[in-house]
Amino acid sequence: MTSPDYIVDIEGVATPGSPTPNKGATRLQGRPWLAVRWQCCSTYSRIYRNRAGSAYEGRCPRCQKSVRVGIGPEGSSNRFFEAS
Ligand SMILES: [Zn+2]
């Protein structure tokens, strides 16, 4: 009987110098995000989908104003959102 934990351990040791994809980086890249233009501060940033997958949530990087963009079948397919 093989232990899955043991196999993961071996991959971790072999990762440096090998073409094996970094699992952590892959997970980060796969996290959905939305580009937001913050009209309050004339700046841009990304906001990320919450754990429930029901909305994109984030804060203005300058004034910390929060925004929530709901996800639904009638929502916009635009990947660029303006927070006023
Ligand atoms: Zn702001």
PDB file of the backbone (N, CA, C, O) and the ligand in Angstrom, with CONECT records:
HET     ZN  A 101       1
ATOM      1  N   MET A   1       0.843  -1.196   0.000  1.00  0.00           N
ATOM      2  CA  MET A   1       0.000   0.000   0.000  1.00  0.00           C
ATOM      3  C   MET A   1       0.881   1.251   0.000  1.00  0.00           C
ATOM      4  O   MET A   1       1.745   1.409   0.863  1.00  0.00           O
ATOM      5  N   THR A   2       0.660   2.122  -0.960  1.00  0.00           N
ATOM      6  CA  THR A   2       1.495   3.299  -1.115  1.00  0.00           C
ATOM      7  C   THR A   2       0.891   4.507  -0.411  1.00  0.00           C
ATOM      8  O   THR A   2      -0.317   4.733  -0.481  1.00  0.00           O
ATOM      9  N   SER A   3       1.725   5.272   0.257  1.00  0.00           N
ATOM     10  CA  SER A   3       1.247   6.477   0.928  1.00  0.00           C
ATOM     11  C   SER A   3       1.327   7.682  -0.001  1.00  0.00           C
ATOM     12  O   SER A   3       2.415   8.006  -0.478  1.00  0.00           O
ATOM     13  N   PRO A   4       0.227   8.345  -0.271  1.00  0.00           N
ATOM     14  CA  PRO A   4       0.226   9.541  -1.138  1.00  0.00           C
ATOM     15  C   PRO A   4       1.132  10.644  -0.598  1.00  0.00           C
ATOM     16  O   PRO A   4       1.766  11.358  -1.374  1.00  0.00           O
ATOM     17  N   ASP A   5       1.198  10.789   0.726  1.00  0.00           N
ATOM     18  CA  ASP A   5       2.023  11.828   1.323  1.00  0.00           C
ATOM     19  C   ASP A   5       3.502  11.620   0.970  1.00  0.00           C
ATOM     20  O   ASP A   5       4.248  12.576   0.755  1.00  0.00           O
ATOM     21  N   TYR A   6       3.893  10.374   0.918  1.00  0.00           N
ATOM     22  CA  TYR A   6       5.287  10.066   0.625  1.00  0.00           C
ATOM     23  C   TYR A   6       5.631  10.452  -0.803  1.00  0.00           C
ATOM     24  O   TYR A   6       6.730  10.943  -1.060  1.00  0.00           O
ATOM     25  N   ILE A   7       4.710  10.239  -1.735  1.00  0.00           N
ATOM     26  CA  ILE A   7       4.940  10.594  -3.144  1.00  0.00           C
ATOM     27  C   ILE A   7       5.084  12.110  -3.289  1.00  0.00           C
ATOM     28  O   ILE A   7       5.955  12.579  -4.021  1.00  0.00           O
ATOM     29  N   VAL A   8       4.246  12.871  -2.603  1.00  0.00           N
ATOM     30  CA  VAL A   8       4.319  14.327  -2.662  1.00  0.00           C
ATOM     31  C   VAL A   8       5.665  14.801  -2.139  1.00  0.00           C
ATOM     32  O   VAL A   8       6.256  15.734  -2.682  1.00  0.00           O
ATOM     33  N   ASP A   9       6.148  14.155  -1.080  1.00  0.00           N
ATOM     34  CA  ASP A   9       7.419  14.533  -0.488  1.00  0.00           C
ATOM     35  C   ASP A   9       8.554  14.388  -1.488  1.00  0.00           C
ATOM     36  O   ASP A   9       9.437  15.244  -1.551  1.00  0.00           O
ATOM     37  N   ILE A  10       8.541  13.321  -2.265  1.00  0.00           N
ATOM     38  CA  ILE A  10       9.590  13.076  -3.261  1.00  0.00           C
ATOM     39  C   ILE A  10       9.542  14.151  -4.354  1.00  0.00           C
ATOM     40  O   ILE A  10      10.588  14.628  -4.794  1.00  0.00           O
ATOM     41  N   GLU A  11       8.346  14.533  -4.791  1.00  0.00           N
ATOM     42  CA  GLU A  11       8.220  15.568  -5.816  1.00  0.00           C
ATOM     43  C   GLU A  11       8.780  16.899  -5.319  1.00  0.00           C
ATOM     44  O   GLU A  11       9.415  17.640  -6.070  1.00  0.00           O
ATOM     45  N   GLY A  12       8.533  17.188  -4.045  1.00  0.00           N
ATOM     46  CA  GLY A  12       9.024  18.445  -3.490  1.00  0.00           C
ATOM     47  C   GLY A  12      10.536  18.515  -3.511  1.00  0.00           C
ATOM     48  O   GLY A  12      11.102  19.570  -3.798  1.00  0.00           O
ATOM     49  N   VAL A  13      11.199  17.407  -3.211  1.00  0.00           N
ATOM     50  CA  VAL A  13      12.666  17.362  -3.213  1.00  0.00           C
ATOM     51  C   VAL A  13      13.199  17.513  -4.639  1.00  0.00           C
ATOM     52  O   VAL A  13      14.245  18.127  -4.847  1.00  0.00           O
ATOM     53  N   ALA A  14      12.492  16.961  -5.609  1.00  0.00           N
ATOM     54  CA  ALA A  14      12.972  16.952  -6.997  1.00  0.00           C
ATOM     55  C   ALA A  14      12.642  18.251  -7.732  1.00  0.00           C
ATOM     56  O   ALA A  14      13.130  18.462  -8.843  1.00  0.00           O
ATOM     57  N   THR A  15      11.829  19.124  -7.142  1.00  0.00           N
ATOM     58  CA  THR A  15      11.370  20.320  -7.844  1.00  0.00           C
ATOM     59  C   THR A  15      12.492  21.262  -8.313  1.00  0.00           C
ATOM     60  O   THR A  15      12.453  21.702  -9.462  1.00  0.00           O
ATOM     61  N   PRO A  16      13.486  21.588  -7.477  1.00  0.00           N
ATOM     62  CA  PRO A  16      14.524  22.528  -7.939  1.00  0.00           C
ATOM     63  C   PRO A  16      15.293  21.968  -9.129  1.00  0.00           C
ATOM     64  O   PRO A  16      15.832  20.864  -9.057  1.00  0.00           O
ATOM     65  N   GLY A  17      15.345  22.720 -10.220  1.00  0.00           N
ATOM     66  CA  GLY A  17      16.078  22.302 -11.392  1.00  0.00           C
ATOM     67  C   GLY A  17      15.306  21.385 -12.316  1.00  0.00           C
ATOM     68  O   GLY A  17      15.787  21.040 -13.395  1.00  0.00           O
ATOM     69  N   SER A  18      14.116  20.989 -11.905  1.00  0.00           N
ATOM     70  CA  SER A  18      13.313  20.115 -12.755  1.00  0.00           C
ATOM     71  C   SER A  18      12.184  20.911 -13.393  1.00  0.00           C
ATOM     72  O   SER A  18      11.786  21.946 -12.859  1.00  0.00           O
ATOM     73  N   PRO A  19      11.662  20.452 -14.521  1.00  0.00           N
ATOM     74  CA  PRO A  19      10.583  21.164 -15.213  1.00  0.00           C
ATOM     75  C   PRO A  19       9.218  20.961 -14.563  1.00  0.00           C
ATOM     76  O   PRO A  19       8.205  21.416 -15.094  1.00  0.00           O
ATOM     77  N   THR A  20       9.184  20.279 -13.417  1.00  0.00           N
ATOM     78  CA  THR A  20       7.898  20.035 -12.760  1.00  0.00           C
ATOM     79  C   THR A  20       7.243  21.359 -12.355  1.00  0.00           C
ATOM     80  O   THR A  20       7.862  22.161 -11.656  1.00  0.00           O
ATOM     81  N   PRO A  21       6.016  21.594 -12.781  1.00  0.00           N
ATOM     82  CA  PRO A  21       5.319  22.851 -12.442  1.00  0.00           C
ATOM     83  C   PRO A  21       5.157  23.015 -10.937  1.00  0.00           C
ATOM     84  O   PRO A  21       4.902  22.049 -10.218  1.00  0.00           O
ATOM     85  N   ASN A  22       5.306  24.230 -10.480  1.00  0.00           N
ATOM     86  CA  ASN A  22       5.091  24.528  -9.072  1.00  0.00           C
ATOM     87  C   ASN A  22       3.601  24.565  -8.778  1.00  0.00           C
ATOM     88  O   ASN A  22       2.868  25.369  -9.353  1.00  0.00           O
ATOM     89  N   LYS A  23       3.160  23.704  -7.893  1.00  0.00           N
ATOM     90  CA  LYS A  23       1.718  23.611  -7.626  1.00  0.00           C
ATOM     91  C   LYS A  23       1.166  24.908  -7.034  1.00  0.00           C
ATOM     92  O   LYS A  23       0.049  25.313  -7.357  1.00  0.00           O
ATOM     93  N   GLY A  24       1.933  25.546  -6.184  1.00  0.00           N
ATOM     94  CA  GLY A  24       1.456  26.779  -5.564  1.00  0.00           C
ATOM     95  C   GLY A  24       1.228  27.868  -6.590  1.00  0.00           C
ATOM     96  O   GLY A  24       0.219  28.572  -6.541  1.00  0.00           O
ATOM     97  N   ALA A  25       2.169  28.012  -7.531  1.00  0.00           N
ATOM     98  CA  ALA A  25       2.058  29.044  -8.551  1.00  0.00           C
ATOM     99  C   ALA A  25       0.880  28.754  -9.469  1.00  0.00           C
ATOM    100  O   ALA A  25       0.167  29.668  -9.882  1.00  0.00           O
ATOM    101  N   THR A  26       0.680  27.489  -9.784  1.00  0.00           N
ATOM    102  CA  THR A  26      -0.425  27.117 -10.659  1.00  0.00           C
ATOM    103  C   THR A  26      -1.753  27.484 -10.009  1.00  0.00           C
ATOM    104  O   THR A  26      -2.671  27.967 -10.672  1.00  0.00           O
ATOM    105  N   ARG A  27      -1.839  27.252  -8.722  1.00  0.00           N
ATOM    106  CA  ARG A  27      -3.084  27.546  -8.027  1.00  0.00           C
ATOM    107  C   ARG A  27      -3.352  29.056  -8.017  1.00  0.00           C
ATOM    108  O   ARG A  27      -4.496  29.491  -8.148  1.00  0.00           O
ATOM    109  N   LEU A  28      -2.292  29.844  -7.860  1.00  0.00           N
ATOM    110  CA  LEU A  28      -2.447  31.290  -7.805  1.00  0.00           C
ATOM    111  C   LEU A  28      -2.903  31.825  -9.160  1.00  0.00           C
ATOM    112  O   LEU A  28      -3.778  32.688  -9.231  1.00  0.00           O
ATOM    113  N   GLN A  29      -2.309  31.312 -10.228  1.00  0.00           N
ATOM    114  CA  GLN A  29      -2.667  31.765 -11.563  1.00  0.00           C
ATOM    115  C   GLN A  29      -4.102  31.394 -11.904  1.00  0.00           C
ATOM    116  O   GLN A  29      -4.763  32.089 -12.676  1.00  0.00           O
ATOM    117  N   GLY A  30      -4.588  30.289 -11.325  1.00  0.00           N
ATOM    118  CA  GLY A  30      -5.922  29.841 -11.657  1.00  0.00           C
ATOM    119  C   GLY A  30      -7.015  30.570 -10.905  1.00  0.00           C
ATOM    120  O   GLY A  30      -8.200  30.363 -11.166  1.00  0.00           O
ATOM    121  N   ARG A  31      -6.617  31.433  -9.962  1.00  0.00           N
ATOM    122  CA  ARG A  31      -7.624  32.130  -9.169  1.00  0.00           C
ATOM    123  C   ARG A  31      -8.231  33.269  -9.980  1.00  0.00           C
ATOM    124  O   ARG A  31      -7.510  34.151 -10.447  1.00  0.00           O
ATOM    125  N   PRO A  32      -9.547  33.255 -10.148  1.00  0.00           N
ATOM    126  CA  PRO A  32     -10.183  34.281 -10.988  1.00  0.00           C
ATOM    127  C   PRO A  32     -10.084  35.669 -10.378  1.00  0.00           C
ATOM    128  O   PRO A  32     -10.204  35.852  -9.167  1.00  0.00           O
ATOM    129  N   TRP A  33      -9.862  36.636 -11.250  1.00  0.00           N
ATOM    130  CA  TRP A  33      -9.784  38.013 -10.768  1.00  0.00           C
ATOM    131  C   TRP A  33     -10.425  38.940 -11.783  1.00  0.00           C
ATOM    132  O   TRP A  33     -10.675  38.571 -12.930  1.00  0.00           O
ATOM    133  N   LEU A  34     -10.681  40.141 -11.328  1.00  0.00           N
ATOM    134  CA  LEU A  34     -11.342  41.145 -12.139  1.00  0.00           C
ATOM    135  C   LEU A  34     -10.511  42.418 -12.069  1.00  0.00           C
ATOM    136  O   LEU A  34     -10.086  42.834 -10.991  1.00  0.00           O
ATOM    137  N   ALA A  35     -10.286  43.025 -13.207  1.00  0.00           N
ATOM    138  CA  ALA A  35      -9.571  44.300 -13.212  1.00  0.00           C
ATOM    139  C   ALA A  35     -10.552  45.411 -12.845  1.00  0.00           C
ATOM    140  O   ALA A  35     -11.643  45.508 -13.407  1.00  0.00           O
ATOM    141  N   VAL A  36     -10.144  46.239 -11.899  1.00  0.00           N
ATOM    142  CA  VAL A  36     -11.027  47.303 -11.435  1.00  0.00           C
ATOM    143  C   VAL A  36     -10.368  48.661 -11.601  1.00  0.00           C
ATOM    144  O   VAL A  36      -9.207  48.855 -11.242  1.00  0.00           O
ATOM    145  N   ARG A  37     -11.131  49.597 -12.153  1.00  0.00           N
ATOM    146  CA  ARG A  37     -10.669  50.976 -12.169  1.00  0.00           C
ATOM    147  C   ARG A  37     -11.365  51.697 -11.030  1.00  0.00           C
ATOM    148  O   ARG A  37     -12.592  51.786 -10.994  1.00  0.00           O
ATOM    149  N   TRP A  38     -10.572  52.211 -10.101  1.00  0.00           N
ATOM    150  CA  TRP A  38     -11.116  52.924  -8.945  1.00  0.00           C
ATOM    151  C   TRP A  38     -11.230  54.399  -9.294  1.00  0.00           C
ATOM    152  O   TRP A  38     -10.236  55.123  -9.349  1.00  0.00           O
ATOM    153  N   GLN A  39     -12.464  54.827  -9.529  1.00  0.00           N
ATOM    154  CA  GLN A  39     -12.674  56.226  -9.896  1.00  0.00           C
ATOM    155  C   GLN A  39     -12.376  57.156  -8.731  1.00  0.00           C
ATOM    156  O   GLN A  39     -12.023  58.317  -8.935  1.00  0.00           O
ATOM    157  N   CYS A  40     -12.517  56.651  -7.512  1.00  0.00           N
ATOM    158  CA  CYS A  40     -12.271  57.480  -6.328  1.00  0.00           C
ATOM    159  C   CYS A  40     -10.827  57.963  -6.273  1.00  0.00           C
ATOM    160  O   CYS A  40     -10.562  59.078  -5.825  1.00  0.00           O
ATOM    161  N   CYS A  41      -9.897  57.133  -6.722  1.00  0.00           N
ATOM    162  CA  CYS A  41      -8.488  57.481  -6.612  1.00  0.00           C
ATOM    163  C   CYS A  41      -7.777  57.428  -7.961  1.00  0.00           C
ATOM    164  O   CYS A  41      -6.554  57.544  -8.029  1.00  0.00           O
ATOM    165  N   SER A  42      -8.546  57.252  -9.032  1.00  0.00           N
ATOM    166  CA  SER A  42      -7.964  57.192 -10.374  1.00  0.00           C
ATOM    167  C   SER A  42      -6.826  56.187 -10.454  1.00  0.00           C
ATOM    168  O   SER A  42      -5.747  56.492 -10.962  1.00  0.00           O
ATOM    169  N   THR A  43      -7.079  54.980  -9.946  1.00  0.00           N
ATOM    170  CA  THR A  43      -6.049  53.955  -9.995  1.00  0.00           C
ATOM    171  C   THR A  43      -6.680  52.620 -10.395  1.00  0.00           C
ATOM    172  O   THR A  43      -7.899  52.497 -10.515  1.00  0.00           O
ATOM    173  N   TYR A  44      -5.823  51.635 -10.594  1.00  0.00           N
ATOM    174  CA  TYR A  44      -6.285  50.323 -11.006  1.00  0.00           C
ATOM    175  C   TYR A  44      -5.772  49.261 -10.051  1.00  0.00           C
ATOM    176  O   TYR A  44      -4.718  49.420  -9.436  1.00  0.00           O
ATOM    177  N   SER A  45      -6.532  48.169  -9.932  1.00  0.00           N
ATOM    178  CA  SER A  45      -6.048  47.023  -9.188  1.00  0.00           C
ATOM    179  C   SER A  45      -6.891  45.815  -9.564  1.00  0.00           C
ATOM    180  O   SER A  45      -7.847  45.915 -10.333  1.00  0.00           O
ATOM    181  N   ARG A  46      -6.518  44.688  -9.012  1.00  0.00           N
ATOM    182  CA  ARG A  46      -7.302  43.478  -9.232  1.00  0.00           C
ATOM    183  C   ARG A  46      -8.084  43.150  -7.972  1.00  0.00           C
ATOM    184  O   ARG A  46      -7.627  43.405  -6.857  1.00  0.00           O
ATOM    185  N   ILE A  47      -9.258  42.586  -8.161  1.00  0.00           N
ATOM    186  CA  ILE A  47      -9.986  42.030  -7.024  1.00  0.00           C
ATOM    187  C   ILE A  47     -10.217  40.559  -7.329  1.00  0.00           C
ATOM    188  O   ILE A  47     -10.360  40.168  -8.487  1.00  0.00           O
ATOM    189  N   TYR A  48     -10.253  39.755  -6.285  1.00  0.00           N
ATOM    190  CA  TYR A  48     -10.315  38.311  -6.469  1.00  0.00           C
ATOM    191  C   TYR A  48     -11.649  37.734  -6.013  1.00  0.00           C
ATOM    192  O   TYR A  48     -12.345  38.304  -5.172  1.00  0.00           O
ATOM    193  N   ARG A  49     -11.980  36.594  -6.593  1.00  0.00           N
ATOM    194  CA  ARG A  49     -13.235  35.927  -6.251  1.00  0.00           C
ATOM    195  C   ARG A  49     -13.176  35.406  -4.821  1.00  0.00           C
ATOM    196  O   ARG A  49     -12.149  34.899  -4.369  1.00  0.00           O
ATOM    197  N   ASN A  50     -14.289  35.539  -4.124  1.00  0.00           N
ATOM    198  CA  ASN A  50     -14.324  35.062  -2.747  1.00  0.00           C
ATOM    199  C   ASN A  50     -14.412  33.537  -2.710  1.00  0.00           C
ATOM    200  O   ASN A  50     -14.600  32.885  -3.737  1.00  0.00           O
ATOM    201  N   ARG A  51     -14.274  32.993  -1.523  1.00  0.00           N
ATOM    202  CA  ARG A  51     -14.238  31.535  -1.372  1.00  0.00           C
ATOM    203  C   ARG A  51     -15.540  30.877  -1.799  1.00  0.00           C
ATOM    204  O   ARG A  51     -15.541  29.765  -2.327  1.00  0.00           O
ATOM    205  N   ALA A  52     -16.641  31.567  -1.568  1.00  0.00           N
ATOM    206  CA  ALA A  52     -17.936  30.989  -1.916  1.00  0.00           C
ATOM    207  C   ALA A  52     -18.155  30.978  -3.423  1.00  0.00           C
ATOM    208  O   ALA A  52     -19.005  30.246  -3.931  1.00  0.00           O
ATOM    209  N   GLY A  53     -17.384  31.793  -4.130  1.00  0.00           N
ATOM    210  CA  GLY A  53     -17.542  31.861  -5.572  1.00  0.00           C
ATOM    211  C   GLY A  53     -18.771  32.647  -5.986  1.00  0.00           C
ATOM    212  O   GLY A  53     -19.237  32.518  -7.118  1.00  0.00           O
ATOM    213  N   SER A  54     -19.305  33.467  -5.076  1.00  0.00           N
ATOM    214  CA  SER A  54     -20.533  34.206  -5.361  1.00  0.00           C
ATOM    215  C   SER A  54     -20.271  35.630  -5.813  1.00  0.00           C
ATOM    216  O   SER A  54     -21.164  36.290  -6.345  1.00  0.00           O
ATOM    217  N   ALA A  55     -19.052  36.109  -5.603  1.00  0.00           N
ATOM    218  CA  ALA A  55     -18.773  37.501  -5.937  1.00  0.00           C
ATOM    219  C   ALA A  55     -17.264  37.750  -5.984  1.00  0.00           C
ATOM    220  O   ALA A  55     -16.461  36.975  -5.464  1.00  0.00           O
ATOM    221  N   TYR A  56     -16.919  38.851  -6.623  1.00  0.00           N
ATOM    222  CA  TYR A  56     -15.542  39.343  -6.567  1.00  0.00           C
ATOM    223  C   TYR A  56     -15.507  40.443  -5.520  1.00  0.00           C
ATOM    224  O   TYR A  56     -16.356  41.335  -5.511  1.00  0.00           O
ATOM    225  N   GLU A  57     -14.524  40.375  -4.643  1.00  0.00           N
ATOM    226  CA  GLU A  57     -14.441  41.343  -3.554  1.00  0.00           C
ATOM    227  C   GLU A  57     -13.020  41.884  -3.432  1.00  0.00           C
ATOM    228  O   GLU A  57     -12.039  41.155  -3.585  1.00  0.00           O
ATOM    229  N   GLY A  58     -12.939  43.162  -3.157  1.00  0.00           N
ATOM    230  CA  GLY A  58     -11.626  43.749  -2.975  1.00  0.00           C
ATOM    231  C   GLY A  58     -11.727  45.157  -2.432  1.00  0.00           C
ATOM    232  O   GLY A  58     -12.818  45.672  -2.185  1.00  0.00           O
ATOM    233  N   ARG A  59     -10.563  45.774  -2.249  1.00  0.00           N
ATOM    234  CA  ARG A  59     -10.505  47.129  -1.694  1.00  0.00           C
ATOM    235  C   ARG A  59      -9.620  48.011  -2.559  1.00  0.00           C
ATOM    236  O   ARG A  59      -8.667  47.555  -3.192  1.00  0.00           O
ATOM    237  N   CYS A  60      -9.970  49.282  -2.562  1.00  0.00           N
ATOM    238  CA  CYS A  60      -9.150  50.257  -3.243  1.00  0.00           C
ATOM    239  C   CYS A  60      -7.777  50.288  -2.562  1.00  0.00           C
ATOM    240  O   CYS A  60      -7.701  50.398  -1.338  1.00  0.00           O
ATOM    241  N   PRO A  61      -6.704  50.193  -3.333  1.00  0.00           N
ATOM    242  CA  PRO A  61      -5.363  50.156  -2.733  1.00  0.00           C
ATOM    243  C   PRO A  61      -4.975  51.455  -2.049  1.00  0.00           C
ATOM    244  O   PRO A  61      -4.013  51.478  -1.282  1.00  0.00           O
ATOM    245  N   ARG A  62      -5.694  52.528  -2.305  1.00  0.00           N
ATOM    246  CA  ARG A  62      -5.319  53.823  -1.716  1.00  0.00           C
ATOM    247  C   ARG A  62      -6.212  54.234  -0.567  1.00  0.00           C
ATOM    248  O   ARG A  62      -5.721  54.603   0.500  1.00  0.00           O
ATOM    249  N   CYS A  63      -7.538  54.174  -0.772  1.00  0.00           N
ATOM    250  CA  CYS A  63      -8.437  54.658   0.281  1.00  0.00           C
ATOM    251  C   CYS A  63      -9.168  53.522   0.996  1.00  0.00           C
ATOM    252  O   CYS A  63      -9.968  53.774   1.897  1.00  0.00           O
ATOM    253  N   GLN A  64      -8.899  52.277   0.604  1.00  0.00           N
ATOM    254  CA  GLN A  64      -9.454  51.105   1.277  1.00  0.00           C
ATOM    255  C   GLN A  64     -10.971  50.968   1.139  1.00  0.00           C
ATOM    256  O   GLN A  64     -11.598  50.197   1.867  1.00  0.00           O
ATOM    257  N   LYS A  65     -11.547  51.705   0.217  1.00  0.00           N
ATOM    258  CA  LYS A  65     -12.975  51.546  -0.012  1.00  0.00           C
ATOM    259  C   LYS A  65     -13.217  50.155  -0.586  1.00  0.00           C
ATOM    260  O   LYS A  65     -12.493  49.711  -1.478  1.00  0.00           O
ATOM    261  N   SER A  66     -14.235  49.471  -0.075  1.00  0.00           N
ATOM    262  CA  SER A  66     -14.486  48.105  -0.517  1.00  0.00           C
ATOM    263  C   SER A  66     -15.496  48.075  -1.662  1.00  0.00           C
ATOM    264  O   SER A  66     -16.360  48.943  -1.781  1.00  0.00           O
ATOM    265  N   VAL A  67     -15.360  47.056  -2.495  1.00  0.00           N
ATOM    266  CA  VAL A  67     -16.312  46.860  -3.571  1.00  0.00           C
ATOM    267  C   VAL A  67     -16.640  45.373  -3.658  1.00  0.00           C
ATOM    268  O   VAL A  67     -15.810  44.512  -3.366  1.00  0.00           O
ATOM    269  N   ARG A  68     -17.874  45.101  -4.068  1.00  0.00           N
ATOM    270  CA  ARG A  68     -18.301  43.718  -4.214  1.00  0.00           C
ATOM    271  C   ARG A  68     -19.032  43.601  -5.544  1.00  0.00           C
ATOM    272  O   ARG A  68     -20.003  44.315  -5.793  1.00  0.00           O
ATOM    273  N   VAL A  69     -18.562  42.699  -6.395  1.00  0.00           N
ATOM    274  CA  VAL A  69     -19.176  42.499  -7.695  1.00  0.00           C
ATOM    275  C   VAL A  69     -19.762  41.104  -7.740  1.00  0.00           C
ATOM    276  O   VAL A  69     -19.035  40.112  -7.781  1.00  0.00           O
ATOM    277  N   GLY A  70     -21.067  41.036  -7.731  1.00  0.00           N
ATOM    278  CA  GLY A  70     -21.739  39.745  -7.696  1.00  0.00           C
ATOM    279  C   GLY A  70     -21.537  38.949  -8.972  1.00  0.00           C
ATOM    280  O   GLY A  70     -21.343  39.515 -10.048  1.00  0.00           O
ATOM    281  N   ILE A  71     -21.585  37.633  -8.844  1.00  0.00           N
ATOM    282  CA  ILE A  71     -21.441  36.743  -9.985  1.00  0.00           C
ATOM    283  C   ILE A  71     -22.783  36.065 -10.238  1.00  0.00           C
ATOM    284  O   ILE A  71     -23.349  35.444  -9.339  1.00  0.00           O
ATOM    285  N   GLY A  72     -23.281  36.182 -11.443  1.00  0.00           N
ATOM    286  CA  GLY A  72     -24.559  35.564 -11.757  1.00  0.00           C
ATOM    287  C   GLY A  72     -24.743  35.374 -13.241  1.00  0.00           C
ATOM    288  O   GLY A  72     -23.978  35.920 -14.036  1.00  0.00           O
ATOM    289  N   PRO A  73     -25.750  34.606 -13.630  1.00  0.00           N
ATOM    290  CA  PRO A  73     -25.980  34.320 -15.048  1.00  0.00           C
ATOM    291  C   PRO A  73     -26.315  35.562 -15.868  1.00  0.00           C
ATOM    292  O   PRO A  73     -26.109  35.582 -17.082  1.00  0.00           O
ATOM    293  N   GLU A  74     -26.827  36.589 -15.214  1.00  0.00           N
ATOM    294  CA  GLU A  74     -27.171  37.814 -15.935  1.00  0.00           C
ATOM    295  C   GLU A  74     -26.092  38.880 -15.782  1.00  0.00           C
ATOM    296  O   GLU A  74     -26.263  40.018 -16.217  1.00  0.00           O
ATOM    297  N   GLY A  75     -25.005  38.508 -15.173  1.00  0.00           N
ATOM    298  CA  GLY A  75     -23.929  39.463 -14.964  1.00  0.00           C
ATOM    299  C   GLY A  75     -23.190  39.773 -16.247  1.00  0.00           C
ATOM    300  O   GLY A  75     -23.337  39.083 -17.255  1.00  0.00           O
ATOM    301  N   SER A  76     -22.402  40.811 -16.190  1.00  0.00           N
ATOM    302  CA  SER A  76     -21.628  41.221 -17.341  1.00  0.00           C
ATOM    303  C   SER A  76     -20.479  40.247 -17.579  1.00  0.00           C
ATOM    304  O   SER A  76     -19.904  39.720 -16.628  1.00  0.00           O
ATOM    305  N   SER A  77     -20.149  40.011 -18.830  1.00  0.00           N
ATOM    306  CA  SER A  77     -19.009  39.168 -19.148  1.00  0.00           C
ATOM    307  C   SER A  77     -17.743  40.006 -19.247  1.00  0.00           C
ATOM    308  O   SER A  77     -16.656  39.495 -19.518  1.00  0.00           O
ATOM    309  N   ASN A  78     -17.908  41.308 -19.021  1.00  0.00           N
ATOM    310  CA  ASN A  78     -16.756  42.206 -19.078  1.00  0.00           C
ATOM    311  C   ASN A  78     -15.801  41.901 -17.935  1.00  0.00           C
ATOM    312  O   ASN A  78     -16.222  41.758 -16.787  1.00  0.00           O
ATOM    313  N   ARG A  79     -14.523  41.802 -18.248  1.00  0.00           N
ATOM    314  CA  ARG A  79     -13.535  41.497 -17.211  1.00  0.00           C
ATOM    315  C   ARG A  79     -12.980  42.767 -16.590  1.00  0.00           C
ATOM    316  O   ARG A  79     -12.048  42.725 -15.787  1.00  0.00           O
ATOM    317  N   PHE A  80     -13.564  43.902 -16.973  1.00  0.00           N
ATOM    318  CA  PHE A  80     -13.049  45.172 -16.490  1.00  0.00           C
ATOM    319  C   PHE A  80     -14.187  45.923 -15.813  1.00  0.00           C
ATOM    320  O   PHE A  80     -15.208  46.212 -16.438  1.00  0.00           O
ATOM    321  N   PHE A  81     -14.010  46.236 -14.547  1.00  0.00           N
ATOM    322  CA  PHE A  81     -15.074  46.829 -13.761  1.00  0.00           C
ATOM    323  C   PHE A  81     -14.684  48.207 -13.270  1.00  0.00           C
ATOM    324  O   PHE A  81     -13.535  48.445 -12.900  1.00  0.00           O
ATOM    325  N   GLU A  82     -15.663  49.124 -13.270  1.00  0.00           N
ATOM    326  CA  GLU A  82     -15.397  50.473 -12.756  1.00  0.00           C
ATOM    327  C   GLU A  82     -16.091  50.657 -11.425  1.00  0.00           C
ATOM    328  O   GLU A  82     -17.310  50.514 -11.331  1.00  0.00           O
ATOM    329  N   ALA A  83     -15.316  50.976 -10.385  1.00  0.00           N
ATOM    330  CA  ALA A  83     -15.865  51.250  -9.069  1.00  0.00           C
ATOM    331  C   ALA A  83     -15.985  52.746  -8.896  1.00  0.00           C
ATOM    332  O   ALA A  83     -14.989  53.468  -8.925  1.00  0.00           O
ATOM    333  N   SER A  84     -17.211  53.210  -8.716  1.00  0.00           N
ATOM    334  CA  SER A  84     -17.405  54.663  -8.597  1.00  0.00           C
ATOM    335  C   SER A  84     -17.520  55.077  -7.146  1.00  0.00           C
ATOM    336  O   SER A  84     -17.687  56.261  -6.853  1.00  0.00           O
TER     337      SER A  84
HETATM  338 ZN    ZN A 101      -9.991  54.967  -3.556  1.00  0.00          ZN2+
END
